[in-house]
Amino acid sequence: IISTPQRLTSSGSVLIGSPYNPAPAMVTQTHITEASGWVPGKRSKKGDKNGKGLRHFSMKVCEKVQRKGTTSYNEVADELVSEFTNSNSHLATDSAYDQKNIRRRVYDALNVLMAMNIISKEKKEIRWIGLPTNSAQECQNLEVKGEKQKRIERIKQKRAQLQELLLQQIAFKNLVQRNQQNEQQNQGPPSLNSTIQLPFLIVNTSKRTIIDCSISSDKFEYLFNFDNTFEIHDDSEVLKRMGMSFGLEAGKCSAEDLRTAKSLVPKALEGYIT
């Protein structure tokens, strides 16, 4: 609604909002179209001639990176500048497609592809990840490529690693609780040279085995020579043998010990203990 005196160029004699027409008038889209030549639904494409805008460059950049696998911004930009300036589209005389503009659009296109997780960028290196697919297509691709069994094995390994870490946490926390109880009973810390610091290794062999031990001058390297078989146990294995993990590694755990073990791990991981 226009309330100030204005004259439309097409009408010639109609004065809107003047004393002769006290009621405010509504300027329709038809009047604006006639006055300014504006056509609804159409936008200017000064920087997007022939439809070759960011979408066009994104497709070109996507094709380049996919074909190369690993590339860089300068490599992609140089090739596209060379292709566009040497084509028959008269880009050399068109200021909208000078080299600076092409490089800027390549940079924008790379950011778009990176945001969509189609490519990845680390320092100056750009890597192709792949076009987005839905879960059904991904499942089908895994079946076709034989990747499913590999993923299952990897999950199995990860699960075993998680269970081992949980057993270590239970054993360490159980050891701390036991040591605290011993200190309370003895009314003080243990005597000197009666404790073993973590981490540690135990080397086990027969009494009849002859061991030759050499130590470096800085005491950072120890060389053992055994004339018979021997075993090496780390602190986690020793704590398991001491019963600090409640027998979970062997599947022999009482209901009471199971409750205690679950209390020693984060609540979200209690299901793995069970």
LOPA-535608 format. One record per residue (C-alpha): residue in three letters; chain; x, y, z. Coordinates in Angstrom, 3 decimals. Layout:
REM LOPA-535608
residuo->ala, cadena->A, x->X, y->Y, z->Z
...
REM end
This chain:
REM LOPA-535608
residuo->ile, cadena->A, x->0.000, y->0.000, z->0.000
residuo->ile, cadena->A, x->1.544, y->3.255, z->-1.139
residuo->ser, cadena->A, x->0.544, y->6.323, z->0.877
residuo->thr, cadena->A, x->3.012, y->8.847, z->-0.516
residuo->pro, cadena->A, x->2.330, y->10.779, z->-3.714
residuo->gln, cadena->A, x->3.802, y->8.776, z->-6.605
residuo->arg, cadena->A, x->3.173, y->8.798, z->-10.324
residuo->leu, cadena->A, x->3.203, y->5.555, z->-12.308
residuo->thr, cadena->A, x->5.016, y->5.896, z->-15.619
residuo->ser, cadena->A, x->2.421, y->3.907, z->-17.521
residuo->ser, cadena->A, x->-0.760, y->5.670, z->-16.379
residuo->gly, cadena->A, x->0.255, y->9.274, z->-17.078
residuo->ser, cadena->A, x->-2.581, y->10.908, z->-15.082
residuo->val, cadena->A, x->-3.241, y->8.772, z->-11.972
residuo->leu, cadena->A, x->-1.717, y->10.237, z->-8.805
residuo->ile, cadena->A, x->-1.769, y->7.767, z->-5.908
residuo->gly, cadena->A, x->-2.189, y->9.165, z->-2.388
residuo->ser, cadena->A, x->-2.855, y->12.732, z->-3.602
residuo->pro, cadena->A, x->-5.549, y->14.988, z->-2.066
residuo->tyr, cadena->A, x->-7.773, y->14.115, z->-5.049
residuo->asn, cadena->A, x->-7.642, y->10.454, z->-4.045
residuo->pro, cadena->A, x->-7.510, y->10.416, z->-0.218
residuo->ala, cadena->A, x->-7.932, y->6.627, z->0.101
residuo->pro, cadena->A, x->-4.632, y->4.688, z->-0.114
residuo->ala, cadena->A, x->-4.366, y->2.653, z->-3.303
residuo->met, cadena->A, x->-2.914, y->-0.855, z->-3.764
residuo->val, cadena->A, x->-0.289, y->-1.056, z->-6.498
residuo->thr, cadena->A, x->-0.736, y->-4.376, z->-8.244
residuo->gln, cadena->A, x->1.993, y->-6.517, z->-9.737
residuo->thr, cadena->A, x->0.716, y->-5.569, z->-13.206
residuo->his, cadena->A, x->1.492, y->-1.912, z->-12.608
residuo->ile, cadena->A, x->4.975, y->-2.698, z->-11.337
residuo->thr, cadena->A, x->5.637, y->-4.870, z->-14.331
residuo->glu, cadena->A, x->4.637, y->-2.120, z->-16.690
residuo->ala, cadena->A, x->6.624, y->0.465, z->-14.776
residuo->ser, cadena->A, x->9.899, y->-1.305, z->-14.319
residuo->gly, cadena->A, x->9.840, y->-4.141, z->-16.834
residuo->trp, cadena->A, x->10.265, y->-6.739, z->-14.071
residuo->val, cadena->A, x->8.993, y->-10.227, z->-14.876
residuo->pro, cadena->A, x->8.114, y->-12.449, z->-11.898
residuo->gly, cadena->A, x->9.894, y->-15.830, z->-11.681
residuo->lys, cadena->A, x->12.920, y->-14.733, z->-13.726
residuo->arg, cadena->A, x->16.297, y->-13.914, z->-12.215
residuo->ser, cadena->A, x->19.281, y->-12.275, z->-13.748
residuo->lys, cadena->A, x->22.068, y->-14.688, z->-14.649
residuo->lys, cadena->A, x->24.927, y->-12.288, z->-15.209
residuo->gly, cadena->A, x->27.374, y->-14.574, z->-13.428
residuo->asp, cadena->A, x->25.709, y->-17.786, z->-14.637
residuo->lys, cadena->A, x->25.621, y->-17.505, z->-18.418
residuo->asn, cadena->A, x->24.568, y->-20.611, z->-20.316
residuo->gly, cadena->A, x->23.744, y->-22.222, z->-16.958
residuo->lys, cadena->A, x->27.458, y->-22.777, z->-16.234
residuo->gly, cadena->A, x->27.496, y->-21.721, z->-12.599
residuo->leu, cadena->A, x->28.488, y->-23.424, z->-9.379
residuo->arg, cadena->A, x->26.513, y->-26.562, z->-10.233
residuo->his, cadena->A, x->28.363, y->-26.897, z->-13.532
residuo->phe, cadena->A, x->31.759, y->-26.430, z->-11.881
residuo->ser, cadena->A, x->30.839, y->-28.807, z->-9.046
residuo->met, cadena->A, x->30.152, y->-31.541, z->-11.599
residuo->lys, cadena->A, x->33.426, y->-30.828, z->-13.389
residuo->val, cadena->A, x->35.425, y->-30.801, z->-10.146
residuo->cys, cadena->A, x->33.673, y->-33.973, z->-8.970
residuo->glu, cadena->A, x->34.629, y->-35.764, z->-12.194
residuo->lys, cadena->A, x->38.245, y->-34.592, z->-11.912
residuo->val, cadena->A, x->38.721, y->-35.713, z->-8.314
residuo->gln, cadena->A, x->36.947, y->-39.037, z->-8.919
residuo->arg, cadena->A, x->39.158, y->-39.800, z->-11.907
residuo->lys, cadena->A, x->42.384, y->-38.881, z->-10.117
residuo->gly, cadena->A, x->41.578, y->-40.344, z->-6.690
residuo->thr, cadena->A, x->44.088, y->-38.045, z->-4.990
residuo->thr, cadena->A, x->44.784, y->-34.519, z->-6.199
residuo->ser, cadena->A, x->45.105, y->-30.897, z->-5.038
residuo->tyr, cadena->A, x->43.228, y->-27.628, z->-5.493
residuo->asn, cadena->A, x->45.893, y->-26.131, z->-7.769
residuo->glu, cadena->A, x->45.943, y->-29.195, z->-10.007
residuo->val, cadena->A, x->42.161, y->-29.208, z->-10.486
residuo->ala, cadena->A, x->41.984, y->-25.423, z->-10.945
residuo->asp, cadena->A, x->44.851, y->-25.365, z->-13.486
residuo->glu, cadena->A, x->43.258, y->-28.086, z->-15.600
residuo->leu, cadena->A, x->39.810, y->-26.444, z->-15.592
residuo->val, cadena->A, x->41.289, y->-23.026, z->-16.438
residuo->ser, cadena->A, x->43.128, y->-24.634, z->-19.337
residuo->glu, cadena->A, x->40.020, y->-26.464, z->-20.569
residuo->phe, cadena->A, x->37.685, y->-23.469, z->-20.398
residuo->thr, cadena->A, x->40.085, y->-20.904, z->-21.848
residuo->asn, cadena->A, x->41.034, y->-23.190, z->-24.752
residuo->ser, cadena->A, x->37.454, y->-24.125, z->-25.624
residuo->asn, cadena->A, x->35.320, y->-22.531, z->-28.324
residuo->ser, cadena->A, x->33.144, y->-20.623, z->-25.864
residuo->his, cadena->A, x->35.157, y->-17.371, z->-26.222
residuo->leu, cadena->A, x->36.050, y->-17.352, z->-22.544
residuo->ala, cadena->A, x->39.132, y->-15.239, z->-23.145
residuo->thr, cadena->A, x->36.979, y->-12.201, z->-23.986
residuo->asp, cadena->A, x->34.291, y->-12.863, z->-21.335
residuo->ser, cadena->A, x->35.194, y->-11.185, z->-18.044
residuo->ala, cadena->A, x->32.823, y->-13.490, z->-16.084
residuo->tyr, cadena->A, x->35.002, y->-16.454, z->-16.979
residuo->asp, cadena->A, x->38.472, y->-15.139, z->-16.453
residuo->gln, cadena->A, x->40.971, y->-17.290, z->-14.634
residuo->lys, cadena->A, x->40.318, y->-15.733, z->-11.227
residuo->asn, cadena->A, x->36.587, y->-16.409, z->-11.512
residuo->ile, cadena->A, x->37.137, y->-20.039, z->-12.538
residuo->arg, cadena->A, x->39.511, y->-20.630, z->-9.617
residuo->arg, cadena->A, x->37.047, y->-19.068, z->-7.199
residuo->arg, cadena->A, x->34.252, y->-21.314, z->-8.471
residuo->val, cadena->A, x->36.507, y->-24.372, z->-8.217
residuo->tyr, cadena->A, x->37.255, y->-23.418, z->-4.616
residuo->asp, cadena->A, x->33.530, y->-23.048, z->-3.861
residuo->ala, cadena->A, x->32.770, y->-26.376, z->-5.549
residuo->leu, cadena->A, x->35.423, y->-28.164, z->-3.473
residuo->asn, cadena->A, x->33.889, y->-26.754, z->-0.284
residuo->val, cadena->A, x->30.446, y->-28.000, z->-1.365
residuo->leu, cadena->A, x->31.769, y->-31.499, z->-2.104
residuo->met, cadena->A, x->33.667, y->-31.553, z->1.186
residuo->ala, cadena->A, x->30.538, y->-30.517, z->3.118
residuo->met, cadena->A, x->28.646, y->-33.401, z->1.475
residuo->asn, cadena->A, x->31.446, y->-35.817, z->2.503
residuo->ile, cadena->A, x->32.082, y->-36.703, z->-1.142
residuo->ile, cadena->A, x->35.737, y->-35.665, z->-0.854
residuo->ser, cadena->A, x->38.131, y->-35.180, z->2.064
residuo->lys, cadena->A, x->40.886, y->-32.608, z->2.451
residuo->glu, cadena->A, x->44.001, y->-32.917, z->4.576
residuo->lys, cadena->A, x->46.385, y->-29.989, z->4.274
residuo->lys, cadena->A, x->46.717, y->-29.594, z->0.476
residuo->glu, cadena->A, x->45.777, y->-33.163, z->-0.440
residuo->ile, cadena->A, x->42.237, y->-33.838, z->-1.702
residuo->arg, cadena->A, x->40.947, y->-37.424, z->-1.715
residuo->trp, cadena->A, x->37.888, y->-38.951, z->-3.332
residuo->ile, cadena->A, x->35.513, y->-40.651, z->-0.852
residuo->gly, cadena->A, x->32.479, y->-41.437, z->-3.012
residuo->leu, cadena->A, x->29.017, y->-40.251, z->-3.928
residuo->pro, cadena->A, x->26.384, y->-40.521, z->-1.182
residuo->thr, cadena->A, x->24.213, y->-43.637, z->-1.311
residuo->asn, cadena->A, x->21.345, y->-44.955, z->0.755
residuo->ser, cadena->A, x->21.704, y->-47.831, z->3.213
residuo->ala, cadena->A, x->20.188, y->-50.396, z->0.818
residuo->gln, cadena->A, x->22.732, y->-49.549, z->-1.893
residuo->glu, cadena->A, x->25.593, y->-49.649, z->0.606
residuo->cys, cadena->A, x->24.463, y->-53.073, z->1.827
residuo->gln, cadena->A, x->24.254, y->-54.346, z->-1.749
residuo->asn, cadena->A, x->27.716, y->-52.965, z->-2.556
residuo->leu, cadena->A, x->29.172, y->-54.681, z->0.498
residuo->glu, cadena->A, x->27.623, y->-57.997, z->-0.574
residuo->val, cadena->A, x->28.909, y->-57.673, z->-4.151
residuo->lys, cadena->A, x->32.447, y->-56.623, z->-3.225
residuo->gly, cadena->A, x->32.830, y->-59.305, z->-0.555
residuo->glu, cadena->A, x->33.403, y->-56.652, z->2.082
residuo->lys, cadena->A, x->30.746, y->-57.990, z->4.424
residuo->gln, cadena->A, x->32.883, y->-60.827, z->5.817
residuo->lys, cadena->A, x->35.825, y->-58.461, z->6.304
residuo->arg, cadena->A, x->33.616, y->-56.053, z->8.251
residuo->ile, cadena->A, x->32.272, y->-58.919, z->10.383
residuo->glu, cadena->A, x->35.832, y->-60.020, z->11.207
residuo->arg, cadena->A, x->36.810, y->-56.438, z->12.029
residuo->ile, cadena->A, x->33.816, y->-56.067, z->14.360
residuo->lys, cadena->A, x->34.779, y->-59.356, z->16.035
residuo->gln, cadena->A, x->38.330, y->-58.076, z->16.594
residuo->lys, cadena->A, x->37.063, y->-54.769, z->17.983
residuo->arg, cadena->A, x->34.711, y->-56.598, z->20.333
residuo->ala, cadena->A, x->37.572, y->-58.784, z->21.588
residuo->gln, cadena->A, x->39.746, y->-55.701, z->22.159
residuo->leu, cadena->A, x->36.925, y->-54.009, z->24.084
residuo->gln, cadena->A, x->36.397, y->-57.071, z->26.267
residuo->glu, cadena->A, x->40.119, y->-57.255, z->27.031
residuo->leu, cadena->A, x->40.182, y->-53.578, z->28.018
residuo->leu, cadena->A, x->37.148, y->-54.088, z->30.264
residuo->leu, cadena->A, x->38.840, y->-57.063, z->31.963
residuo->gln, cadena->A, x->41.936, y->-54.911, z->32.583
residuo->gln, cadena->A, x->39.841, y->-52.102, z->34.068
residuo->ile, cadena->A, x->37.987, y->-54.515, z->36.361
residuo->ala, cadena->A, x->41.260, y->-56.137, z->37.467
residuo->phe, cadena->A, x->42.986, y->-52.806, z->38.166
residuo->lys, cadena->A, x->40.028, y->-51.366, z->40.114
residuo->asn, cadena->A, x->39.634, y->-54.600, z->42.057
residuo->leu, cadena->A, x->43.351, y->-54.494, z->42.901
residuo->val, cadena->A, x->43.046, y->-50.908, z->44.153
residuo->gln, cadena->A, x->40.133, y->-51.862, z->46.409
residuo->arg, cadena->A, x->42.051, y->-54.863, z->47.771
residuo->asn, cadena->A, x->45.123, y->-52.711, z->48.511
residuo->gln, cadena->A, x->42.970, y->-50.117, z->50.286
residuo->gln, cadena->A, x->41.433, y->-52.815, z->52.470
residuo->asn, cadena->A, x->44.918, y->-54.194, z->53.306
residuo->glu, cadena->A, x->46.150, y->-50.723, z->54.260
residuo->gln, cadena->A, x->43.152, y->-50.226, z->56.558
residuo->gln, cadena->A, x->43.724, y->-53.595, z->58.230
residuo->asn, cadena->A, x->47.483, y->-53.005, z->58.630
residuo->gln, cadena->A, x->46.855, y->-49.385, z->59.629
residuo->gly, cadena->A, x->49.367, y->-48.033, z->57.158
residuo->pro, cadena->A, x->51.014, y->-48.476, z->53.763
residuo->pro, cadena->A, x->52.955, y->-51.659, z->52.934
residuo->ser, cadena->A, x->56.555, y->-51.961, z->53.975
residuo->leu, cadena->A, x->59.397, y->-50.928, z->51.698
residuo->asn, cadena->A, x->60.375, y->-53.342, z->48.884
residuo->ser, cadena->A, x->57.200, y->-55.372, z->49.422
residuo->thr, cadena->A, x->55.302, y->-53.966, z->46.430
residuo->ile, cadena->A, x->55.565, y->-54.268, z->42.649
residuo->gln, cadena->A, x->54.893, y->-51.187, z->40.540
residuo->leu, cadena->A, x->52.699, y->-51.362, z->37.436
residuo->pro, cadena->A, x->53.325, y->-52.080, z->34.619
residuo->phe, cadena->A, x->55.607, y->-55.121, z->34.922
residuo->leu, cadena->A, x->56.614, y->-58.318, z->33.087
residuo->ile, cadena->A, x->57.295, y->-61.735, z->34.566
residuo->val, cadena->A, x->59.614, y->-64.157, z->32.789
residuo->asn, cadena->A, x->59.000, y->-67.769, z->33.782
residuo->thr, cadena->A, x->61.225, y->-70.777, z->33.048
residuo->ser, cadena->A, x->62.438, y->-74.038, z->34.540
residuo->lys, cadena->A, x->64.814, y->-74.079, z->37.505
residuo->arg, cadena->A, x->67.279, y->-76.060, z->35.394
residuo->thr, cadena->A, x->67.362, y->-73.436, z->32.612
residuo->ile, cadena->A, x->70.655, y->-71.594, z->32.255
residuo->ile, cadena->A, x->70.094, y->-67.857, z->31.738
residuo->asp, cadena->A, x->72.738, y->-65.493, z->30.428
residuo->cys, cadena->A, x->71.816, y->-61.858, z->31.163
residuo->ser, cadena->A, x->73.612, y->-58.805, z->29.757
residuo->ile, cadena->A, x->72.754, y->-55.253, z->30.850
residuo->ser, cadena->A, x->73.686, y->-52.058, z->29.043
residuo->ser, cadena->A, x->75.707, y->-49.415, z->30.893
residuo->asp, cadena->A, x->72.701, y->-47.083, z->31.166
residuo->lys, cadena->A, x->70.532, y->-50.022, z->32.377
residuo->phe, cadena->A, x->67.903, y->-49.371, z->29.715
residuo->glu, cadena->A, x->68.515, y->-52.581, z->27.751
residuo->tyr, cadena->A, x->68.541, y->-56.157, z->29.049
residuo->leu, cadena->A, x->69.542, y->-59.110, z->26.872
residuo->phe, cadena->A, x->68.527, y->-62.617, z->28.033
residuo->asn, cadena->A, x->69.746, y->-65.878, z->26.559
residuo->phe, cadena->A, x->67.840, y->-69.023, z->27.586
residuo->asp, cadena->A, x->68.967, y->-72.552, z->26.831
residuo->asn, cadena->A, x->65.413, y->-73.810, z->27.352
residuo->thr, cadena->A, x->61.830, y->-72.706, z->26.796
residuo->phe, cadena->A, x->60.420, y->-69.759, z->28.763
residuo->glu, cadena->A, x->57.191, y->-67.749, z->29.150
residuo->ile, cadena->A, x->56.532, y->-64.020, z->29.408
residuo->his, cadena->A, x->53.470, y->-62.721, z->31.297
residuo->asp, cadena->A, x->52.358, y->-59.115, z->31.530
residuo->asp, cadena->A, x->50.631, y->-57.530, z->34.525
residuo->ser, cadena->A, x->47.134, y->-58.129, z->33.059
residuo->glu, cadena->A, x->47.752, y->-61.865, z->32.779
residuo->val, cadena->A, x->49.172, y->-62.013, z->36.324
residuo->leu, cadena->A, x->46.155, y->-60.143, z->37.736
residuo->lys, cadena->A, x->43.809, y->-62.571, z->35.969
residuo->arg, cadena->A, x->45.642, y->-65.520, z->37.523
residuo->met, cadena->A, x->45.297, y->-63.809, z->40.900
residuo->gly, cadena->A, x->41.509, y->-63.732, z->40.383
residuo->met, cadena->A, x->41.306, y->-59.940, z->40.115
residuo->ser, cadena->A, x->38.987, y->-60.211, z->37.070
residuo->phe, cadena->A, x->36.531, y->-62.515, z->38.936
residuo->gly, cadena->A, x->37.071, y->-65.336, z->36.394
residuo->leu, cadena->A, x->35.206, y->-63.436, z->33.642
residuo->glu, cadena->A, x->37.846, y->-64.352, z->31.033
residuo->ala, cadena->A, x->37.032, y->-68.050, z->31.583
residuo->gly, cadena->A, x->33.257, y->-67.554, z->31.868
residuo->lys, cadena->A, x->33.331, y->-68.675, z->35.519
residuo->cys, cadena->A, x->31.835, y->-65.907, z->37.575
residuo->ser, cadena->A, x->29.351, y->-66.040, z->40.444
residuo->ala, cadena->A, x->26.268, y->-63.829, z->40.479
residuo->glu, cadena->A, x->27.696, y->-61.729, z->43.312
residuo->asp, cadena->A, x->31.043, y->-61.245, z->41.541
residuo->leu, cadena->A, x->29.193, y->-60.364, z->38.341
residuo->arg, cadena->A, x->27.346, y->-57.562, z->40.154
residuo->thr, cadena->A, x->30.644, y->-56.294, z->41.564
residuo->ala, cadena->A, x->32.324, y->-56.435, z->38.140
residuo->lys, cadena->A, x->29.473, y->-54.468, z->36.530
residuo->ser, cadena->A, x->29.842, y->-51.775, z->39.175
residuo->leu, cadena->A, x->33.495, y->-51.276, z->38.143
residuo->val, cadena->A, x->32.747, y->-50.324, z->34.499
residuo->pro, cadena->A, x->30.712, y->-47.485, z->32.920
residuo->lys, cadena->A, x->26.984, y->-48.180, z->32.893
residuo->ala, cadena->A, x->26.824, y->-48.098, z->29.093
residuo->leu, cadena->A, x->29.267, y->-51.043, z->28.929
residuo->glu, cadena->A, x->27.600, y->-53.309, z->31.490
residuo->gly, cadena->A, x->26.004, y->-55.340, z->28.685
residuo->tyr, cadena->A, x->29.434, y->-56.493, z->27.496
residuo->ile, cadena->A, x->30.245, y->-57.803, z->30.979
residuo->thr, cadena->A, x->27.047, y->-59.834, z->31.047
REM end
